[in-house]
Amino acid sequence: MRIGDKDYEILVRRQGEQVYSAFCPQLELIVRGTAHQQVEEKMRQLIEEHIANEQAGGEEKPEHAD
C-alpha cells in the first residue's frame, strides 16, 4: 500500500466466513473487520493517523481499530 512517498506491506488474512484482519509489519499495526475492502480502508486510515502523529512529534501509536 503506497501512502505518500512510502510503500507499506499489508497482509490481509481471512479468518472464517466473515472475519478479516490486516497487519502492517513495518508499523506493527493490526485491524479487524468483516470484509477484505473494509480492513484495507481501516488500515490506510490507521497508517495515515500514525504518520500524522509522528509528524506532529508524538510517539504514541494510534489505537488499534476493531
Phi, psi and omega in degrees: 000126180263124177229120185065232180256014182239150174257136178239133177281129179236125177254121179250131183230135175268131180232092184091195184285317186226035178234122178234151173223151176232139183229134175247102184296327181298325184251357181056049180246144178220143175226158178230154178193191185251000180210151181304309181299321181298314181289329175296316180294317178299319181294318178302314179298317181294319178295316179299320177296318179299314180297315180298320179295318178296318181293332179279356178093004179279152179247356180280143174280146173295155179296148176291133180270128176241000000 
